[in-house]
Amino acid sequence: MLAKLNSGKLLPYISLVIAVVPVWLTQLGARLPASTTSHVLLGGLVVSRFGLWLFDLSVSQMLQEWVPAEDIGKLTAAVI
């Protein structure tokens, strides 16, 4: 199953899991500095949003390249 998923779709999920791990460790009793937990959480969220932006950008580019000009209005009207 993982072979069918490309890294563009997995990046947001992986970065969010990495961002939440320090919070979970703190809740389980690990003694991590608050600044470390905050920095890792914010860094993971930034990477996740960047991955989502790249995925959206690639979908927009594929839409522009692969859908004929006369059908774009029909497709985008159905999506919006």
NULO-793808 format. One record per atom (N, C-alpha, C, O): residue number from 1; atom name; y negated, z negated, x. Coordinates in nm, 3 decimals. Atoms other than C-alpha are relative to their C-alpha. Last residue first. Example, Ala and Ser with C-alpha at 12.3 -4.5 7.8 and 13.67 -1.06 7.14 Angstrom:
+-----+------+---------+---------+---------+
: pos : site :   north :      up :    east :
+-----+------+---------+---------+---------+
:   2 :    N :   0.119 :   0.006 :  -0.082 :
:   2 :   CA :   0.106 :  -0.714 :   1.367 :
:   2 :    C :  -0.109 :  -0.073 :  -0.077 :
:   2 :    O :  -0.220 :  -0.090 :  -0.026 :
:   1 :    N :   0.119 :   0.000 :   0.089 :
:   1 :   CA :   0.450 :  -0.780 :   1.230 :
:   1 :    C :  -0.120 :   0.000 :   0.090 :
:   1 :    O :  -0.118 :  -0.066 :   0.194 :
+-----+------+---------+---------+---------+
***
This chain:
+-----+------+---------+---------+---------+
: pos : site :   north :      up :    east :
+-----+------+---------+---------+---------+
:  80 :    N :   0.114 :   0.087 :   0.030 :
:  80 :   CA :  -2.529 :   0.612 :  -1.641 :
:  80 :    C :   0.007 :  -0.038 :  -0.144 :
:  80 :    O :  -0.079 :  -0.112 :  -0.192 :
:  79 :    N :  -0.009 :   0.121 :  -0.081 :
:  79 :   CA :  -2.184 :   0.747 :  -1.557 :
:  79 :    C :  -0.111 :  -0.098 :  -0.035 :
:  79 :    O :  -0.087 :  -0.218 :  -0.045 :
:  78 :    N :  -0.113 :   0.081 :   0.048 :
:  78 :   CA :  -2.165 :   0.999 :  -1.839 :
:  78 :    C :   0.011 :  -0.130 :   0.074 :
:  78 :    O :   0.054 :  -0.231 :   0.017 :
:  77 :    N :   0.038 :   0.052 :   0.132 :
:  77 :   CA :  -2.514 :   1.131 :  -1.764 :
:  77 :    C :   0.111 :  -0.087 :  -0.056 :
:  77 :    O :   0.085 :  -0.185 :  -0.125 :
:  76 :    N :   0.087 :   0.115 :  -0.018 :
:  76 :   CA :  -2.417 :   1.159 :  -1.396 :
:  76 :    C :  -0.047 :  -0.058 :  -0.133 :
:  76 :    O :  -0.072 :  -0.178 :  -0.142 :
:  75 :    N :  -0.071 :   0.110 :  -0.064 :
:  75 :   CA :  -2.117 :   1.381 :  -1.475 :
:  75 :    C :  -0.090 :  -0.124 :   0.014 :
:  75 :    O :  -0.047 :  -0.235 :  -0.017 :
:  74 :    N :  -0.102 :   0.054 :   0.092 :
:  74 :   CA :  -2.283 :   1.609 :  -1.726 :
:  74 :    C :   0.067 :  -0.123 :   0.059 :
:  74 :    O :   0.092 :  -0.220 :  -0.012 :
:  73 :    N :   0.069 :   0.066 :   0.112 :
:  73 :   CA :  -2.593 :   1.655 :  -1.510 :
:  73 :    C :   0.099 :  -0.063 :  -0.098 :
:  73 :    O :   0.076 :  -0.173 :  -0.148 :
:  72 :    N :   0.049 :   0.130 :  -0.047 :
:  72 :   CA :  -2.378 :   1.730 :  -1.202 :
:  72 :    C :  -0.068 :  -0.076 :  -0.113 :
:  72 :    O :  -0.049 :  -0.197 :  -0.125 :
:  71 :    N :  -0.076 :   0.112 :   0.058 :
:  71 :   CA :  -2.181 :   2.004 :  -1.381 :
:  71 :    C :  -0.054 :  -0.137 :   0.040 :
:  71 :    O :  -0.008 :  -0.238 :  -0.015 :
:  70 :    N :   0.011 :  -0.003 :   0.146 :
:  70 :   CA :  -2.419 :   2.301 :  -1.328 :
:  70 :    C :   0.074 :  -0.116 :  -0.067 :
:  70 :    O :   0.051 :  -0.143 :  -0.185 :
:  69 :    N :   0.134 :   0.037 :   0.044 :
:  69 :   CA :  -2.466 :   2.213 :  -0.961 :
:  69 :    C :  -0.011 :  -0.003 :  -0.153 :
:  69 :    O :  -0.083 :  -0.087 :  -0.207 :
:  68 :    N :   0.091 :  -0.114 :   0.017 :
:  68 :   CA :  -2.094 :   2.220 :  -0.886 :
:  68 :    C :  -0.133 :  -0.042 :  -0.064 :
:  68 :    O :  -0.138 :  -0.138 :  -0.141 :
:  67 :    N :   0.019 :  -0.032 :   0.142 :
:  67 :   CA :  -1.944 :   1.886 :  -0.784 :
:  67 :    C :  -0.096 :   0.118 :  -0.010 :
:  67 :    O :  -0.203 :   0.115 :   0.051 :
:  66 :    N :  -0.120 :  -0.050 :   0.066 :
:  66 :   CA :  -1.807 :   1.868 :  -0.429 :
:  66 :    C :  -0.018 :   0.040 :  -0.145 :
:  66 :    O :   0.060 :   0.121 :  -0.197 :
:  65 :    N :  -0.067 :  -0.112 :  -0.067 :
:  65 :   CA :  -2.108 :   1.832 :  -0.201 :
:  65 :    C :   0.110 :   0.063 :  -0.084 :
:  65 :    O :   0.130 :   0.184 :  -0.077 :
:  64 :    N :   0.091 :  -0.111 :  -0.023 :
:  64 :   CA :  -2.345 :   1.622 :  -0.412 :
:  64 :    C :   0.070 :   0.121 :   0.059 :
:  64 :    O :   0.034 :   0.235 :   0.029 :
:  63 :    N :   0.043 :  -0.052 :   0.129 :
:  63 :   CA :  -2.073 :   1.396 :  -0.547 :
:  63 :    C :  -0.089 :   0.122 :   0.018 :
:  63 :    O :  -0.073 :   0.222 :  -0.052 :
:  62 :    N :  -0.112 :  -0.079 :   0.052 :
:  62 :   CA :  -1.923 :   1.357 :  -0.200 :
:  62 :    C :  -0.035 :   0.061 :  -0.135 :
:  62 :    O :   0.003 :   0.174 :  -0.164 :
:  61 :    N :  -0.008 :  -0.124 :  -0.078 :
:  61 :   CA :  -2.264 :   1.250 :  -0.066 :
:  61 :    C :   0.114 :   0.088 :  -0.051 :
:  61 :    O :   0.098 :   0.209 :  -0.061 :
:  60 :    N :   0.112 :  -0.087 :   0.039 :
:  60 :   CA :  -2.313 :   0.998 :  -0.347 :
:  60 :    C :   0.006 :   0.133 :   0.075 :
:  60 :    O :  -0.021 :   0.238 :   0.017 :
:  59 :    N :  -0.031 :  -0.051 :   0.133 :
:  59 :   CA :  -1.966 :   0.852 :  -0.286 :
:  59 :    C :  -0.111 :   0.095 :  -0.047 :
:  59 :    O :  -0.082 :   0.200 :  -0.104 :
:  58 :    N :  -0.103 :  -0.103 :  -0.015 :
:  58 :   CA :  -2.042 :   0.825 :   0.087 :
:  58 :    C :   0.040 :   0.058 :  -0.135 :
:  58 :    O :   0.068 :   0.178 :  -0.144 :
:  57 :    N :   0.060 :  -0.118 :  -0.062 :
:  57 :   CA :  -2.369 :   0.643 :   0.021 :
:  57 :    C :   0.103 :   0.112 :   0.013 :
:  57 :    O :   0.070 :   0.229 :  -0.011 :
:  56 :    N :   0.081 :  -0.065 :   0.103 :
:  56 :   CA :  -2.199 :   0.402 :  -0.217 :
:  56 :    C :  -0.064 :   0.128 :   0.053 :
:  56 :    O :  -0.072 :   0.228 :  -0.018 :
:  55 :    N :  -0.092 :  -0.057 :   0.097 :
:  55 :   CA :  -1.935 :   0.320 :   0.046 :
:  55 :    C :  -0.076 :   0.075 :  -0.108 :
:  55 :    O :  -0.037 :   0.186 :  -0.145 :
:  54 :    N :  -0.062 :  -0.118 :  -0.061 :
:  54 :   CA :  -2.200 :   0.273 :   0.313 :
:  54 :    C :   0.096 :   0.068 :  -0.096 :
:  54 :    O :   0.101 :   0.191 :  -0.102 :
:  53 :    N :   0.101 :  -0.104 :  -0.008 :
:  53 :   CA :  -2.400 :   0.041 :   0.085 :
:  53 :    C :   0.058 :   0.128 :   0.060 :
:  53 :    O :   0.031 :   0.237 :   0.011 :
:  52 :    N :   0.016 :  -0.052 :   0.135 :
:  52 :   CA :  -2.089 :  -0.161 :   0.005 :
:  52 :    C :  -0.102 :   0.113 :  -0.002 :
:  52 :    O :  -0.083 :   0.213 :  -0.072 :
:  51 :    N :  -0.119 :  -0.080 :   0.031 :
:  51 :   CA :  -2.015 :  -0.197 :   0.375 :
:  51 :    C :  -0.008 :   0.061 :  -0.139 :
:  51 :    O :   0.031 :   0.176 :  -0.159 :
:  50 :    N :   0.012 :  -0.123 :  -0.078 :
:  50 :   CA :  -2.372 :  -0.311 :   0.442 :
:  50 :    C :   0.119 :   0.092 :  -0.028 :
:  50 :    O :   0.102 :   0.214 :  -0.042 :
:  49 :    N :   0.099 :  -0.085 :   0.068 :
:  49 :   CA :  -2.347 :  -0.562 :   0.156 :
:  49 :    C :  -0.017 :   0.132 :   0.074 :
:  49 :    O :  -0.034 :   0.237 :   0.011 :
:  48 :    N :  -0.056 :  -0.045 :   0.126 :
:  48 :   CA :  -2.027 :  -0.703 :   0.307 :
:  48 :    C :  -0.095 :   0.093 :  -0.074 :
:  48 :    O :  -0.053 :   0.198 :  -0.123 :
:  47 :    N :  -0.096 :  -0.105 :  -0.034 :
:  47 :   CA :  -2.175 :  -0.719 :   0.657 :
:  47 :    C :   0.063 :   0.057 :  -0.127 :
:  47 :    O :   0.085 :   0.178 :  -0.137 :
:  46 :    N :   0.076 :  -0.117 :  -0.047 :
:  46 :   CA :  -2.474 :  -0.911 :   0.523 :
:  46 :    C :   0.094 :   0.115 :   0.032 :
:  46 :    O :   0.067 :   0.229 :  -0.006 :
:  45 :    N :   0.063 :  -0.063 :   0.116 :
:  45 :   CA :  -2.250 :  -1.144 :   0.323 :
:  45 :    C :  -0.079 :   0.123 :   0.039 :
:  45 :    O :  -0.078 :   0.224 :  -0.032 :
:  44 :    N :  -0.104 :  -0.068 :   0.079 :
:  44 :   CA :  -2.035 :  -1.214 :   0.626 :
:  44 :    C :  -0.057 :   0.070 :  -0.122 :
:  44 :    O :  -0.014 :   0.180 :  -0.156 :
:  43 :    N :  -0.041 :  -0.119 :  -0.073 :
:  43 :   CA :  -2.341 :  -1.290 :   0.837 :
:  43 :    C :   0.107 :   0.079 :  -0.073 :
:  43 :    O :   0.102 :   0.202 :  -0.077 :
:  42 :    N :   0.104 :  -0.102 :   0.016 :
:  42 :   CA :  -2.476 :  -1.524 :   0.570 :
:  42 :    C :   0.035 :   0.128 :   0.075 :
:  42 :    O :   0.010 :   0.238 :   0.025 :
:  41 :    N :   0.007 :  -0.042 :   0.140 :
:  41 :   CA :  -2.150 :  -1.718 :   0.554 :
:  41 :    C :  -0.103 :   0.111 :  -0.021 :
:  41 :    O :  -0.073 :   0.212 :  -0.083 :
:  40 :    N :  -0.117 :  -0.084 :   0.025 :
:  40 :   CA :  -2.108 :  -1.725 :   0.932 :
:  40 :    C :   0.000 :   0.051 :  -0.144 :
:  40 :    O :   0.031 :   0.167 :  -0.169 :
:  39 :    N :   0.015 :  -0.127 :  -0.071 :
:  39 :   CA :  -2.462 :  -1.847 :   0.982 :
:  39 :    C :   0.118 :   0.093 :  -0.026 :
:  39 :    O :   0.099 :   0.213 :  -0.047 :
:  38 :    N :   0.103 :  -0.082 :   0.065 :
:  38 :   CA :  -2.435 :  -2.114 :   0.712 :
:  38 :    C :  -0.013 :   0.136 :   0.066 :
:  38 :    O :  -0.024 :   0.238 :  -0.003 :
:  37 :    N :  -0.051 :  -0.042 :   0.130 :
:  37 :   CA :  -2.106 :  -2.252 :   0.843 :
:  37 :    C :  -0.100 :   0.092 :  -0.070 :
:  37 :    O :  -0.061 :   0.195 :  -0.126 :
:  36 :    N :  -0.106 :  -0.098 :  -0.024 :
:  36 :   CA :  -2.235 :  -2.258 :   1.196 :
:  36 :    C :   0.053 :   0.054 :  -0.131 :
:  36 :    O :   0.071 :   0.175 :  -0.148 :
:  35 :    N :   0.062 :  -0.127 :  -0.039 :
:  35 :   CA :  -2.560 :  -2.426 :   1.090 :
:  35 :    C :   0.105 :   0.108 :   0.025 :
:  35 :    O :   0.082 :   0.225 :  -0.006 :
:  34 :    N :   0.050 :  -0.069 :   0.120 :
:  34 :   CA :  -2.373 :  -2.694 :   0.902 :
:  34 :    C :  -0.062 :   0.134 :   0.035 :
:  34 :    O :  -0.052 :   0.230 :  -0.042 :
:  33 :    N :   0.143 :   0.018 :   0.023 :
:  33 :   CA :  -2.183 :  -2.790 :   1.216 :
:  33 :    C :  -0.046 :   0.081 :  -0.121 :
:  33 :    O :   0.004 :   0.191 :  -0.146 :
:  32 :    N :   0.077 :  -0.112 :  -0.052 :
:  32 :   CA :  -1.808 :  -2.781 :   1.165 :
:  32 :    C :  -0.148 :  -0.029 :  -0.022 :
:  32 :    O :  -0.186 :  -0.086 :  -0.125 :
:  31 :    N :   0.138 :   0.038 :  -0.033 :
:  31 :   CA :  -1.603 :  -3.093 :   1.123 :
:  31 :    C :  -0.069 :   0.117 :   0.069 :
:  31 :    O :  -0.066 :   0.129 :   0.192 :
:  30 :    N :   0.036 :  -0.040 :  -0.136 :
:  30 :   CA :  -1.287 :  -2.982 :   0.944 :
:  30 :    C :  -0.147 :  -0.034 :   0.024 :
:  30 :    O :  -0.230 :  -0.024 :  -0.066 :
:  29 :    N :   0.022 :   0.112 :  -0.091 :
:  29 :   CA :  -1.211 :  -3.189 :   0.635 :
:  29 :    C :  -0.032 :   0.039 :   0.143 :
:  29 :    O :  -0.050 :  -0.050 :   0.227 :
:  28 :    N :  -0.129 :   0.058 :  -0.034 :
:  28 :   CA :  -1.059 :  -2.939 :   0.393 :
:  28 :    C :  -0.011 :  -0.112 :   0.102 :
:  28 :    O :   0.089 :  -0.173 :   0.138 :
:  27 :    N :  -0.049 :   0.072 :   0.117 :
:  27 :   CA :  -1.401 :  -2.869 :   0.240 :
:  27 :    C :   0.135 :  -0.068 :   0.028 :
:  27 :    O :   0.166 :  -0.170 :  -0.034 :
:  26 :    N :   0.083 :   0.119 :   0.016 :
:  26 :   CA :  -1.536 :  -2.779 :   0.582 :
:  26 :    C :   0.048 :  -0.084 :  -0.118 :
:  26 :    O :   0.050 :  -0.207 :  -0.111 :
:  25 :    N :  -0.039 :   0.095 :  -0.105 :
:  25 :   CA :  -1.244 :  -2.544 :   0.639 :
:  25 :    C :  -0.081 :  -0.129 :  -0.009 :
:  25 :    O :  -0.028 :  -0.237 :   0.012 :
:  24 :    N :  -0.129 :   0.059 :   0.036 :
:  24 :   CA :  -1.308 :  -2.377 :   0.303 :
:  24 :    C :   0.042 :  -0.104 :   0.103 :
:  24 :    O :   0.090 :  -0.212 :   0.067 :
:  23 :    N :   0.029 :   0.089 :   0.113 :
:  23 :   CA :  -1.675 :  -2.324 :   0.389 :
:  23 :    C :   0.128 :  -0.069 :  -0.044 :
:  23 :    O :   0.128 :  -0.189 :  -0.072 :
:  22 :    N :   0.061 :   0.124 :  -0.048 :
:  22 :   CA :  -1.577 :  -2.188 :   0.730 :
:  22 :    C :  -0.033 :  -0.099 :  -0.112 :
:  22 :    O :  -0.024 :  -0.220 :  -0.093 :
:  21 :    N :  -0.093 :   0.086 :  -0.074 :
:  21 :   CA :  -1.332 :  -1.942 :   0.563 :
:  21 :    C :  -0.067 :  -0.127 :   0.056 :
:  21 :    O :  -0.009 :  -0.234 :   0.040 :
:  20 :    N :  -0.033 :   0.118 :   0.079 :
:  20 :   CA :  -1.586 :  -1.806 :   0.310 :
:  20 :    C :   0.092 :  -0.097 :   0.076 :
:  20 :    O :   0.099 :  -0.214 :   0.040 :
:  19 :    N :   0.119 :   0.081 :   0.027 :
:  19 :   CA :  -1.758 :  -1.557 :   0.540 :
:  19 :    C :   0.035 :  -0.130 :  -0.070 :
:  19 :    O :  -0.034 :  -0.230 :  -0.051 :
:  18 :    N :   0.043 :   0.062 :  -0.126 :
:  18 :   CA :  -1.431 :  -1.423 :   0.682 :
:  18 :    C :  -0.121 :  -0.091 :  -0.024 :
:  18 :    O :  -0.133 :  -0.195 :   0.041 :
:  17 :    N :  -0.102 :   0.101 :  -0.033 :
:  17 :   CA :  -1.306 :  -1.364 :   0.328 :
:  17 :    C :  -0.038 :  -0.073 :   0.129 :
:  17 :    O :  -0.028 :  -0.195 :   0.137 :
:  16 :    N :   0.021 :   0.114 :   0.088 :
:  16 :   CA :  -1.633 :  -1.190 :   0.241 :
:  16 :    C :   0.102 :  -0.111 :   0.025 :
:  16 :    O :   0.068 :  -0.229 :   0.018 :
:  15 :    N :   0.117 :   0.075 :  -0.047 :
:  15 :   CA :  -1.608 :  -0.970 :   0.549 :
:  15 :    C :  -0.030 :  -0.119 :  -0.091 :
:  15 :    O :  -0.076 :  -0.223 :  -0.043 :
:  14 :    N :  -0.032 :   0.069 :  -0.124 :
:  14 :   CA :  -1.253 :  -0.866 :   0.463 :
:  14 :    C :  -0.118 :  -0.084 :   0.047 :
:  14 :    O :  -0.100 :  -0.198 :   0.089 :
:  13 :    N :  -0.092 :   0.110 :   0.029 :
:  13 :   CA :  -1.341 :  -0.785 :   0.104 :
:  13 :    C :   0.033 :  -0.081 :   0.125 :
:  13 :    O :   0.036 :  -0.204 :   0.121 :
:  12 :    N :   0.068 :   0.107 :   0.074 :
:  12 :   CA :  -1.648 :  -0.578 :   0.190 :
:  12 :    C :   0.090 :  -0.121 :  -0.026 :
:  12 :    O :   0.044 :  -0.235 :  -0.017 :
:  11 :    N :   0.103 :   0.071 :  -0.076 :
:  11 :   CA :  -1.465 :  -0.390 :   0.467 :
:  11 :    C :  -0.072 :  -0.108 :  -0.080 :
:  11 :    O :  -0.088 :  -0.219 :  -0.029 :
:  10 :    N :  -0.044 :   0.134 :  -0.039 :
:  10 :   CA :  -1.155 :  -0.302 :   0.265 :
:  10 :    C :  -0.108 :  -0.082 :   0.068 :
:  10 :    O :  -0.101 :  -0.204 :   0.068 :
:   9 :    N :  -0.020 :   0.081 :   0.120 :
:   9 :   CA :  -1.296 :  -0.004 :   0.075 :
:   9 :    C :   0.037 :  -0.143 :   0.036 :
:   9 :    O :   0.011 :  -0.235 :  -0.042 :
:   8 :    N :   0.125 :   0.008 :   0.073 :
:   8 :   CA :  -1.443 :   0.159 :   0.383 :
:   8 :    C :   0.011 :  -0.086 :  -0.125 :
:   8 :    O :  -0.085 :  -0.153 :  -0.164 :
:   7 :    N :   0.077 :   0.116 :  -0.046 :
:   7 :   CA :  -1.131 :   0.074 :   0.581 :
:   7 :    C :  -0.133 :  -0.014 :  -0.072 :
:   7 :    O :  -0.187 :  -0.124 :  -0.078 :
:   6 :    N :   0.072 :  -0.024 :  -0.125 :
:   6 :   CA :  -0.917 :   0.312 :   0.381 :
:   6 :    C :  -0.088 :  -0.120 :   0.034 :
:   6 :    O :  -0.110 :  -0.207 :  -0.050 :
:   5 :    N :   0.138 :   0.047 :   0.004 :
:   5 :   CA :  -0.659 :   0.203 :   0.130 :
:   5 :    C :  -0.068 :   0.029 :   0.133 :
:   5 :    O :  -0.013 :   0.000 :   0.239 :
:   4 :    N :   0.077 :  -0.080 :   0.094 :
:   4 :   CA :  -0.343 :   0.415 :   0.104 :
:   4 :    C :  -0.146 :  -0.042 :  -0.005 :
:   4 :    O :  -0.231 :   0.040 :  -0.042 :
:   3 :    N :   0.022 :  -0.131 :  -0.060 :
:   3 :   CA :  -0.188 :   0.269 :   0.421 :
:   3 :    C :  -0.085 :   0.088 :  -0.092 :
:   3 :    O :  -0.157 :   0.175 :  -0.043 :
:   2 :    N :   0.118 :   0.005 :  -0.085 :
:   2 :   CA :  -0.241 :  -0.080 :   0.280 :
:   2 :    C :  -0.029 :   0.134 :   0.065 :
:   2 :    O :  -0.143 :   0.163 :   0.100 :
:   1 :    N :   0.120 :   0.000 :   0.082 :
:   1 :   CA :   0.000 :   0.000 :   0.000 :
:   1 :    C :  -0.125 :   0.000 :   0.086 :
:   1 :    O :  -0.223 :   0.068 :   0.054 :
+-----+------+---------+---------+---------+
***
